[in-house]
Amino acid sequence: MKLAIVLTVAAILPASAQISALKPAPPAAPKAGTPAPAAVPTPPGVISTLEKEMDNRISTTGGTSPCLVLGPTRGLYVSGLGAVFTAEVELVATSGAIGLLPGTTVSADLKARTHRDKLAHLPMLQQTLRDMAQSLAASPALKLSDPEQVVVAVRLVYRPWEDTTGLPGEIMARVERHGAAPKVEVR
């Protein structure tokens, strides 16, 4: 009987030693002069929410004939640089089939009206992008550090028949986290 107890205890001891070996070691203290761990990046769910907000804001710019977001906004966070949001936008919604099908023509009146409306929407879209960049930079949802920036950019899409005189190809608003007023570039 004593032999059975001794053998049982002998069999259990190594198992308890193995279990304690599986426990993680306590973290070592950081060495002097090592950089602090990187900030926690902005979660993807937050970026998705902000993308949808950008789509909504752009698609309400222009009042009764608003801008048209042609595809969903895409955003990403780049550690050390900041957050970038991009979209493809038509300044004024036009029918997709106008002038694209063989044998169709676009009237001079429609061309002139479309050009005039797009020129009128341009400052409104610039203001929307400026406001968005500023609100994103101040947002606690984006966990940006002070040197990082927020960039909100749109690429403008035009139909082959359109007069693009005076109309840019892209608009970009950029602002530093807790920085000055956003800078808007029109190209």
Residue frames as a rotation matrix with the C-alpha (Angstrom) as fourth column:
MET 1
0.569 0.823 0.000 0.00
0.823 -0.569 0.000 0.00
0.000 0.000 -1.000 0.00
LYS 2
0.441 -0.495 -0.748 2.83
0.129 -0.790 0.599 2.37
-0.888 -0.361 -0.285 0.90
LEU 3
-0.613 -0.700 0.367 4.45
0.425 0.099 0.900 1.56
-0.666 0.708 0.237 -2.40
ALA 4
-0.072 0.678 0.731 1.26
0.987 -0.057 0.150 2.52
0.144 0.733 -0.665 -4.30
ILE 5
0.822 0.359 -0.442 1.08
0.467 -0.869 0.164 5.89
-0.325 -0.341 -0.882 -2.53
VAL 6
0.017 -0.910 -0.415 4.74
0.066 -0.413 0.908 6.63
-0.998 -0.043 0.052 -3.25
LEU 7
-0.647 -0.248 0.721 4.34
0.681 0.236 0.693 5.72
-0.342 0.940 0.017 -6.92
THR 8
0.358 0.860 0.365 1.18
0.926 -0.376 -0.023 7.89
0.118 0.346 -0.931 -7.23
VAL 9
0.737 -0.162 -0.657 2.94
0.180 -0.889 0.422 10.89
-0.652 -0.429 -0.625 -5.62
ALA 10
-0.345 -0.938 0.026 5.98
0.197 -0.046 0.979 10.34
-0.917 0.343 0.201 -7.85
ALA 11
-0.408 0.255 0.876 3.74
0.910 0.188 0.369 10.30
-0.070 0.948 -0.309 -10.92
ILE 12
0.654 0.756 0.021 1.90
0.756 -0.654 0.004 13.49
0.017 0.013 -1.000 -9.93
LEU 13
0.328 -0.591 -0.737 4.98
0.338 -0.655 0.676 15.60
-0.882 -0.471 -0.015 -9.08
PRO 14
-0.721 -0.642 0.259 6.35
0.483 -0.198 0.853 15.81
-0.496 0.741 0.453 -12.62
ALA 15
-0.122 0.754 0.645 2.91
0.930 -0.141 0.340 16.80
0.348 0.642 -0.684 -13.95
SER 16
0.765 0.404 -0.502 2.68
0.585 -0.761 0.279 19.74
-0.269 -0.507 -0.819 -11.55
ALA 17
-0.138 -0.887 -0.440 6.14
0.292 -0.461 0.838 20.85
-0.946 -0.012 0.323 -12.60
GLN 18
-0.692 -0.073 0.718 5.06
0.719 0.015 0.695 20.77
-0.061 0.997 0.042 -16.25
ILE 19
0.372 0.906 0.202 1.93
0.893 -0.409 0.187 22.81
0.252 0.110 -0.961 -15.53
SER 20
0.609 -0.185 -0.772 3.93
0.352 -0.809 0.472 25.50
-0.711 -0.558 -0.427 -13.75
ALA 21
-0.536 -0.838 0.106 6.29
0.435 -0.166 0.885 25.60
-0.724 0.520 0.453 -16.72
LEU 22
-0.304 0.499 0.811 3.33
0.925 -0.048 0.377 26.54
0.228 0.865 -0.447 -18.96
LYS 23
0.623 0.521 -0.584 2.56
0.671 -0.739 0.057 29.69
-0.402 -0.428 -0.810 -16.97
PRO 24
0.566 -0.429 0.704 3.86
0.449 -0.555 -0.700 32.81
0.691 0.712 -0.121 -18.73
ALA 25
-0.306 -0.760 -0.573 6.83
0.948 -0.191 -0.253 34.50
0.083 -0.621 0.779 -17.17
PRO 26
0.525 0.461 -0.716 6.22
0.552 -0.824 -0.125 37.98
-0.648 -0.329 -0.687 -15.78
PRO 27
0.815 -0.203 0.543 7.13
0.416 -0.448 -0.791 40.74
0.404 0.870 -0.281 -18.26
ALA 28
-0.097 -0.939 -0.330 10.65
0.995 -0.086 -0.048 42.01
0.017 -0.333 0.943 -17.99
ALA 29
0.469 0.181 -0.865 11.13
0.373 -0.928 0.008 45.61
-0.801 -0.326 -0.502 -16.97
PRO 30
0.893 -0.143 0.426 11.96
0.378 -0.273 -0.885 47.83
0.243 0.951 -0.190 -19.98
LYS 31
-0.037 -0.981 -0.188 15.59
0.994 -0.056 0.096 48.79
-0.105 -0.183 0.977 -20.33
ALA 32
0.219 0.033 -0.975 16.48
0.263 -0.964 0.027 52.42
-0.940 -0.262 -0.219 -19.91
GLY 33
-0.517 -0.436 -0.737 16.38
-0.450 -0.594 0.667 54.36
-0.728 0.676 0.111 -23.19
THR 34
-0.833 0.290 0.471 14.01
0.533 0.651 0.541 51.99
-0.150 0.701 -0.697 -25.01
PRO 35
-0.812 0.564 0.151 11.06
-0.411 -0.736 0.538 53.63
0.414 0.375 0.829 -26.78
ALA 36
-0.486 0.748 0.452 7.60
-0.531 0.158 -0.833 53.38
-0.694 -0.645 0.320 -25.31
PRO 37
-0.563 0.333 0.756 5.24
0.604 0.790 0.103 50.88
-0.563 0.515 -0.646 -26.95
ALA 38
-0.941 0.217 0.261 3.37
0.103 -0.550 0.829 52.20
0.324 0.807 0.495 -29.99
ALA 39
-0.591 0.800 0.102 -0.06
-0.679 -0.425 -0.599 53.72
-0.436 -0.423 0.794 -29.52
VAL 40
-0.390 0.566 0.726 -3.04
0.397 0.815 -0.422 51.48
-0.831 0.124 -0.543 -30.11
PRO 41
-0.997 0.012 0.082 -4.14
0.071 -0.388 0.919 51.93
0.043 0.922 0.386 -33.74
THR 42
-0.410 0.907 -0.095 -7.63
-0.859 -0.419 -0.295 53.04
-0.308 -0.040 0.951 -34.63
PRO 43
-0.447 0.278 0.850 -9.87
0.080 0.959 -0.272 49.95
-0.891 -0.054 -0.451 -34.80
PRO 44
-0.968 0.048 0.247 -11.18
0.250 0.077 0.965 49.03
0.028 0.996 -0.086 -38.29
GLY 45
-0.132 0.989 -0.068 -14.80
0.991 0.134 0.021 49.40
0.030 -0.064 -0.997 -37.11
VAL 46
0.140 0.110 -0.984 -14.17
0.383 -0.923 -0.049 53.06
-0.913 -0.370 -0.171 -36.36
ILE 47
-0.808 -0.482 -0.339 -12.71
-0.144 -0.397 0.907 53.60
-0.571 0.781 0.251 -39.84
SER 48
-0.734 0.588 0.338 -15.79
0.651 0.469 0.597 51.93
0.193 0.659 -0.727 -41.40
THR 49
0.199 0.826 -0.527 -18.12
0.900 -0.367 -0.236 54.21
-0.388 -0.427 -0.817 -39.46
LEU 50
-0.080 -0.317 -0.945 -16.18
0.018 -0.948 0.317 57.30
-0.997 0.008 0.082 -40.54
GLU 51
-0.956 -0.215 0.201 -16.23
0.178 0.119 0.977 56.12
-0.234 0.969 -0.076 -44.18
LYS 52
-0.277 0.938 0.208 -20.04
0.944 0.226 0.241 55.96
0.179 0.263 -0.948 -44.09
GLU 53
0.296 0.339 -0.893 -20.20
0.596 -0.796 -0.105 59.39
-0.746 -0.501 -0.438 -42.47
MET 54
-0.605 -0.587 -0.538 -18.07
-0.094 -0.619 0.780 60.81
-0.791 0.522 0.319 -45.28
ASP 55
-0.832 0.365 0.418 -20.37
0.540 0.361 0.760 59.23
0.127 0.858 -0.498 -47.90
ASN 56
0.129 0.956 -0.263 -23.41
0.986 -0.151 -0.067 60.78
-0.103 -0.251 -0.962 -46.20
ARG 57
0.108 -0.134 -0.985 -21.86
0.301 -0.940 0.161 64.23
-0.947 -0.314 -0.061 -45.95
ILE 58
-0.858 -0.472 -0.202 -20.73
-0.058 -0.301 0.952 64.30
-0.510 0.829 0.231 -49.58
SER 59
-0.725 0.602 0.336 -24.05
0.645 0.422 0.637 62.96
0.242 0.678 -0.694 -50.88
THR 60
0.342 0.846 -0.409 -25.92
0.906 -0.413 -0.096 65.80
-0.250 -0.338 -0.907 -49.15
THR 61
-0.413 -0.557 -0.721 -23.62
0.254 -0.830 0.496 68.51
-0.874 0.022 0.485 -50.51
GLY 62
-0.991 -0.028 0.130 -25.36
0.132 -0.307 0.942 70.56
0.014 0.951 0.308 -53.16
GLY 63
-0.569 0.820 -0.061 -28.94
-0.600 -0.465 -0.652 70.75
-0.563 -0.334 0.756 -51.90
THR 64
0.421 0.902 0.094 -31.57
-0.554 0.337 -0.761 69.68
-0.719 0.268 0.642 -54.42
SER 65
0.894 -0.244 -0.376 -29.02
-0.200 0.534 -0.822 68.36
0.401 0.810 0.428 -56.93
PRO 66
0.715 -0.600 0.359 -26.39
-0.462 -0.021 0.886 66.86
-0.525 -0.799 -0.292 -54.60
CYS 67
-0.212 -0.881 -0.423 -22.99
-0.976 0.210 0.050 65.42
0.044 0.423 -0.905 -55.37
LEU 68
0.847 0.464 -0.260 -22.93
-0.480 0.877 -0.001 61.74
0.228 0.125 0.966 -56.23
VAL 69
-0.065 -0.833 0.550 -20.55
-0.822 0.357 0.443 59.36
-0.566 -0.423 -0.708 -54.46
LEU 70
0.256 0.164 -0.953 -19.71
-0.894 0.416 -0.169 56.80
0.369 0.894 0.253 -57.16
GLY 71
0.124 -0.229 -0.965 -18.25
0.214 0.956 -0.200 54.17
0.969 -0.182 0.168 -54.84
PRO 72
0.896 0.256 -0.363 -17.96
0.392 -0.072 0.917 53.81
0.208 -0.964 -0.164 -51.11
THR 73
0.586 -0.698 0.411 -15.35
-0.712 -0.686 -0.149 55.93
0.386 -0.205 -0.899 -49.37
ARG 74
0.599 -0.506 -0.621 -12.20
0.517 0.836 -0.183 54.08
0.612 -0.211 0.762 -48.39
GLY 75
0.660 -0.393 0.640 -10.23
-0.654 -0.720 0.232 54.99
0.369 -0.572 -0.732 -45.32
LEU 76
0.558 -0.518 -0.648 -7.11
0.556 0.813 -0.171 53.68
0.616 -0.265 0.742 -43.68
TYR 77
0.928 -0.335 0.161 -4.84
-0.336 -0.572 0.749 54.47
-0.159 -0.749 -0.643 -40.79
VAL 78
0.494 -0.855 -0.155 -1.07
0.361 0.364 -0.859 54.54
0.791 0.369 0.488 -41.28
SER 79
0.743 -0.229 -0.628 0.92
0.636 -0.049 0.770 54.58
-0.207 -0.972 0.109 -38.06
GLY 80
-0.254 -0.877 -0.408 3.11
0.698 -0.458 0.551 57.67
-0.670 -0.145 0.728 -37.85
LEU 81
-0.918 -0.045 0.394 1.33
0.348 -0.565 0.748 59.39
0.189 0.824 0.534 -40.75
GLY 82
-0.693 0.720 -0.038 -2.37
-0.520 -0.536 -0.665 59.45
-0.499 -0.441 0.746 -39.81
ALA 83
-0.173 0.761 0.625 -5.68
0.433 0.629 -0.646 58.68
-0.885 0.159 -0.439 -41.49
VAL 84
-0.885 -0.088 -0.458 -6.55
-0.370 -0.465 0.804 58.98
-0.284 0.881 0.379 -45.18
PHE 85
-0.077 0.920 0.384 -10.08
0.323 0.387 -0.864 58.89
-0.943 0.058 -0.327 -46.63
THR 86
-0.877 -0.243 -0.415 -10.72
-0.305 -0.388 0.870 58.86
-0.373 0.889 0.266 -50.39
ALA 87
0.025 0.912 0.410 -13.77
0.335 0.379 -0.863 58.76
-0.942 0.159 -0.296 -52.66
GLU 88
-0.896 -0.117 0.428 -14.78
0.443 -0.215 0.870 59.15
-0.010 0.969 0.245 -56.29
VAL 89
-0.200 0.806 -0.558 -17.37
0.425 -0.441 -0.790 61.86
-0.883 -0.395 -0.254 -56.73
GLU 90
-0.421 0.216 0.881 -19.43
0.814 -0.338 0.472 63.39
0.400 0.916 -0.033 -59.48
LEU 91
-0.991 -0.079 -0.112 -20.09
0.122 -0.875 -0.469 67.06
-0.061 -0.479 0.876 -58.67
VAL 92
-0.235 0.964 -0.122 -23.64
-0.861 -0.265 -0.435 66.85
-0.452 0.003 0.892 -60.04
ALA 93
-0.351 0.160 0.922 -25.39
0.139 0.983 -0.117 63.58
-0.926 0.087 -0.368 -60.80
THR 94
-0.264 0.286 -0.921 -25.90
-0.938 -0.300 0.175 63.04
-0.227 0.910 0.347 -64.52
SER 95
0.776 0.585 0.235 -27.62
-0.493 0.796 -0.352 60.14
-0.393 0.157 0.906 -66.20
GLY 96
-0.005 -0.854 0.519 -25.12
-0.197 0.510 0.837 57.37
-0.980 -0.098 -0.170 -66.82
ALA 97
0.106 0.109 0.988 -26.39
0.779 0.608 -0.151 56.63
-0.617 0.786 -0.021 -70.32
ILE 98
0.888 0.276 -0.367 -26.25
0.035 -0.838 -0.545 60.22
-0.458 0.471 -0.754 -71.63
GLY 99
0.593 -0.640 -0.488 -23.72
-0.805 -0.488 -0.338 60.36
-0.022 0.593 -0.805 -74.42
LEU 100
-0.275 -0.752 0.599 -22.34
-0.675 0.595 0.437 56.87
-0.685 -0.284 -0.671 -73.82
LEU 101
0.178 0.414 0.893 -24.50
0.334 0.828 -0.450 54.84
-0.926 0.379 0.009 -76.15
PRO 102
-0.813 -0.495 0.307 -23.61
0.430 -0.154 0.890 54.88
-0.394 0.855 0.338 -79.84
GLY 103
-0.483 0.605 0.633 -25.74
0.665 -0.217 0.715 57.29
0.570 0.766 -0.297 -81.81
THR 104
0.535 0.664 -0.522 -26.81
0.845 -0.429 0.320 59.39
-0.012 -0.613 -0.790 -78.81
THR 105
-0.292 -0.581 0.760 -26.03
0.489 -0.774 -0.403 63.06
0.822 0.254 0.510 -78.71
VAL 106
-0.132 0.167 -0.977 -25.93
0.936 -0.304 -0.179 65.52
-0.327 -0.938 -0.116 -75.85
SER 107
0.638 0.465 0.614 -27.55
0.664 -0.736 -0.133 68.89
0.390 0.493 -0.778 -76.43
ALA 108
-0.354 -0.767 0.535 -25.50
0.393 -0.641 -0.659 72.05
0.849 -0.023 0.529 -76.09
ASP 109
0.220 0.541 0.812 -28.00
-0.566 -0.607 0.558 73.24
0.795 -0.582 0.173 -73.46
LEU 110
0.967 0.137 -0.213 -27.44
0.061 0.688 0.723 70.14
0.246 -0.713 0.657 -71.29
LYS 111
0.171 -0.979 -0.108 -23.66
0.836 0.202 -0.510 70.48
0.521 -0.003 0.854 -71.64
ALA 112
-0.372 -0.301 0.878 -23.78
-0.010 -0.945 -0.327 74.14
0.928 -0.130 0.348 -70.59
ARG 113
0.531 0.666 0.523 -26.18
-0.570 -0.176 0.802 73.51
0.627 -0.725 0.287 -67.68
THR 114
0.843 -0.275 -0.461 -24.08
0.455 0.822 0.341 70.59
0.286 -0.498 0.819 -66.38
HIS 115
-0.162 -0.972 0.172 -20.90
0.718 -0.236 -0.655 72.68
0.677 0.018 0.736 -66.54
ARG 116
-0.193 0.180 0.965 -22.54
-0.371 -0.923 0.098 75.62
0.908 -0.339 0.245 -64.77
ASP 117
0.804 0.577 0.141 -23.97
-0.367 0.297 0.881 73.38
0.467 -0.761 0.451 -62.01
LYS 118
0.597 -0.650 -0.470 -20.64
0.725 0.688 -0.031 71.64
0.344 -0.322 0.882 -61.43
LEU 119
-0.398 -0.725 0.562 -18.82
0.366 -0.687 -0.627 74.97
0.841 -0.044 0.539 -61.15
ALA 120
0.124 0.542 0.831 -21.43
-0.616 -0.615 0.493 76.06
0.778 -0.573 0.257 -58.58
HIS 121
0.939 0.269 -0.214 -20.98
-0.039 0.703 0.710 72.84
0.342 -0.658 0.671 -56.55
LEU 122
0.204 -0.962 -0.182 -17.20
0.415 0.254 -0.874 73.12
0.887 0.103 0.451 -56.44
PRO 123
-0.482 -0.429 0.763 -16.94
-0.463 -0.615 -0.638 75.60
0.744 -0.661 0.098 -53.50
MET 124
0.474 0.716 0.512 -19.62
-0.844 0.206 0.495 73.65
0.249 -0.667 0.702 -51.58
LEU 125
0.862 -0.203 -0.465 -17.67
0.193 0.979 -0.070 70.39
0.469 -0.029 0.882 -51.92
GLN 126
-0.181 -0.966 0.184 -14.44
0.180 -0.217 -0.960 72.14
0.967 -0.140 0.213 -50.89
GLN 127
-0.234 0.166 0.958 -16.15
-0.834 -0.540 -0.110 73.43
0.499 -0.825 0.265 -47.74
THR 128
0.828 0.560 0.015 -17.57
-0.507 0.737 0.446 69.97
0.239 -0.378 0.895 -46.97
LEU 129
0.531 -0.705 -0.471 -14.11
0.443 0.704 -0.555 68.40
0.722 0.086 0.686 -47.25
ARG 130
-0.402 -0.656 0.639 -12.56
-0.195 -0.621 -0.759 71.16
0.895 -0.430 0.122 -45.12
ASP 131
0.148 0.564 0.812 -15.19
-0.941 -0.173 0.292 70.65
0.306 -0.807 0.505 -42.40
MET 132
0.922 0.212 -0.325 -14.80
-0.158 0.970 0.186 66.87
0.354 -0.121 0.927 -42.52
ALA 133
0.113 -0.964 -0.242 -11.01
0.365 0.267 -0.892 67.00
0.924 0.012 0.382 -42.19
GLN 134
-0.469 -0.283 0.836 -11.28
-0.533 -0.664 -0.524 69.34
0.704 -0.692 0.160 -39.22
SER 135
0.433 0.696 0.572 -13.92
-0.889 0.224 0.399 67.27
0.150 -0.682 0.716 -37.41
LEU 136
0.832 -0.188 -0.523 -12.00
0.115 0.979 -0.169 64.03
0.543 0.081 0.836 -38.04
ALA 137
-0.185 -0.978 0.099 -8.79
0.135 -0.125 -0.983 65.54
0.973 -0.168 0.155 -36.70
ALA 138
-0.482 0.066 0.874 -10.57
-0.775 -0.496 -0.391 66.55
0.408 -0.866 0.290 -33.48
SER 139
0.518 0.794 -0.319 -12.42
-0.580 0.600 0.551 63.24
0.628 -0.100 0.771 -33.17
PRO 140
-0.028 -0.506 0.862 -11.53
-0.940 0.306 0.150 61.11
-0.340 -0.806 -0.484 -30.14
ALA 141
0.834 0.389 0.392 -12.53
-0.241 0.895 -0.375 58.05
-0.497 0.218 0.840 -32.20
LEU 142
0.727 -0.685 -0.049 -9.38
0.139 0.216 -0.966 58.43
0.673 0.696 0.252 -34.29
LYS 143
0.856 -0.461 -0.234 -6.52
0.282 0.038 0.959 57.70
-0.433 -0.887 0.162 -31.94
LEU 144
0.600 -0.638 0.482 -3.99
0.465 -0.212 -0.859 59.94
0.651 0.740 0.170 -33.64
SER 145
0.109 -0.644 -0.757 -0.85
0.898 -0.262 0.353 61.36
-0.426 -0.718 0.550 -32.12
ASP 146
0.444 0.156 -0.883 0.01
0.125 -0.986 -0.111 65.04
-0.887 -0.061 -0.457 -32.54
PRO 147
-0.516 -0.647 -0.562 2.31
-0.401 -0.397 0.826 64.81
-0.757 0.651 -0.054 -35.58
GLU 148
-0.682 0.283 0.675 -0.17
0.614 0.723 0.317 62.67
-0.398 0.630 -0.667 -37.51
GLN 149
-0.823 0.360 -0.440 -2.58
-0.504 -0.820 0.271 64.14
-0.263 0.445 0.856 -40.08
VAL 150
-0.035 0.845 0.534 -6.03
0.383 0.505 -0.773 63.57
-0.923 0.177 -0.341 -41.48
VAL 151
-0.875 -0.185 -0.447 -6.39
-0.343 -0.414 0.843 63.71
-0.341 0.891 0.299 -45.25
VAL 152
0.072 0.926 0.369 -9.79
0.291 0.335 -0.896 63.73
-0.954 0.172 -0.246 -46.96
ALA 153
-0.713 -0.428 -0.555 -9.57
-0.408 -0.390 0.825 63.54
-0.569 0.816 0.104 -50.75
VAL 154
0.399 0.812 0.426 -11.96
0.099 0.424 -0.900 63.10
-0.912 0.402 0.089 -53.65
ARG 155
-0.858 -0.488 0.161 -11.26
0.184 0.000 0.983 62.31
-0.480 0.873 0.090 -57.26
LEU 156
-0.042 0.865 -0.499 -13.78
-0.475 -0.457 -0.752 64.02
-0.879 0.205 0.430 -59.51
VAL 157
-0.579 -0.046 0.814 -15.24
0.520 0.748 0.413 61.99
-0.627 0.663 -0.409 -62.38
TYR 158
-0.232 0.455 -0.860 -16.50
-0.613 -0.755 -0.234 63.50
-0.755 0.473 0.454 -65.62
ARG 159
0.549 0.489 0.678 -18.35
0.301 0.641 -0.706 62.16
-0.780 0.592 0.205 -68.66
PRO 160
-0.319 -0.760 0.567 -16.51
0.819 0.081 0.568 62.13
-0.477 0.645 0.596 -72.01
TRP 161
0.033 0.431 0.902 -18.85
0.862 -0.469 0.193 64.80
0.506 0.771 -0.387 -73.45
GLU 162
0.724 0.349 -0.595 -18.43
0.657 -0.612 0.440 67.28
-0.211 -0.709 -0.673 -70.57
ASP 163
0.392 -0.575 0.718 -16.70
0.063 -0.762 -0.644 70.64
0.918 0.298 -0.263 -70.74
THR 164
0.545 -0.248 -0.801 -14.18
0.825 0.332 0.458 70.45
0.153 -0.910 0.385 -67.88
THR 165
-0.176 -0.586 0.791 -12.85
0.359 -0.786 -0.503 73.99
0.916 0.195 0.349 -68.27
GLY 166
-0.248 -0.013 0.969 -12.19
-0.667 -0.723 -0.181 75.35
0.703 -0.691 0.170 -64.77
LEU 167
0.805 0.548 0.228 -13.02
-0.555 0.559 0.617 72.03
0.210 -0.623 0.753 -63.11
PRO 168
-0.140 -0.934 0.328 -10.34
-0.986 0.161 0.037 70.16
-0.087 -0.319 -0.944 -61.13
GLY 169
-0.062 0.018 -0.998 -9.53
-0.382 0.923 0.040 66.46
0.922 0.384 -0.050 -61.18
GLU 170
0.024 0.062 -0.998 -9.19
0.770 0.636 0.058 66.17
0.638 -0.769 -0.032 -57.42
ILE 171
0.302 0.087 0.949 -9.72
-0.489 -0.840 0.233 68.05
0.818 -0.535 -0.211 -54.18
MET 172
0.029 -0.369 -0.929 -7.82
0.663 0.702 -0.258 67.29
0.748 -0.608 0.266 -50.99
ALA 173
0.585 0.117 0.803 -8.21
-0.492 -0.736 0.465 68.72
0.645 -0.667 -0.373 -47.48
ARG 174
0.078 -0.676 -0.732 -5.39
0.558 0.639 -0.530 68.06
0.826 -0.367 0.427 -45.03
VAL 175
0.512 0.062 0.856 -5.07
-0.572 -0.720 0.394 68.96
0.641 -0.691 -0.333 -41.36
GLU 176
-0.586 -0.738 -0.334 -2.70
-0.114 0.483 -0.868 68.02
0.802 -0.471 -0.367 -38.55
ARG 177
0.107 0.572 -0.814 -4.10
0.794 0.443 0.416 66.54
0.598 -0.691 -0.407 -35.37
HIS 178
0.499 0.207 -0.842 -5.04
0.757 -0.577 0.307 69.53
-0.422 -0.790 -0.444 -33.18
GLY 179
-0.572 -0.788 0.229 -3.50
0.784 -0.443 0.435 71.74
-0.241 0.428 0.871 -35.86
ALA 180
-0.744 0.226 -0.628 -4.50
-0.257 -0.965 -0.043 74.91
-0.616 0.130 0.777 -37.60
ALA 181
0.317 0.902 -0.292 -7.25
-0.611 -0.041 -0.790 75.25
-0.725 0.429 0.539 -40.18
PRO 182
0.307 -0.166 0.937 -7.27
0.486 0.874 -0.005 72.58
-0.818 0.457 0.349 -42.89
LYS 183
-0.473 -0.482 -0.737 -5.36
-0.511 -0.532 0.676 73.26
-0.718 0.696 0.005 -46.08
VAL 184
0.525 0.699 0.486 -7.35
0.123 0.503 -0.856 72.56
-0.842 0.509 0.178 -49.23
GLU 185
-0.636 -0.720 -0.276 -5.61
-0.276 -0.121 0.954 71.66
-0.720 0.683 -0.122 -52.47
VAL 186
0.594 0.800 0.082 -7.48
-0.113 0.184 -0.976 71.72
-0.796 0.571 0.200 -55.76
ARG 187
-0.549 -0.827 -0.120 -5.78
-0.325 0.079 0.943 70.11
-0.770 0.557 -0.312 -58.75
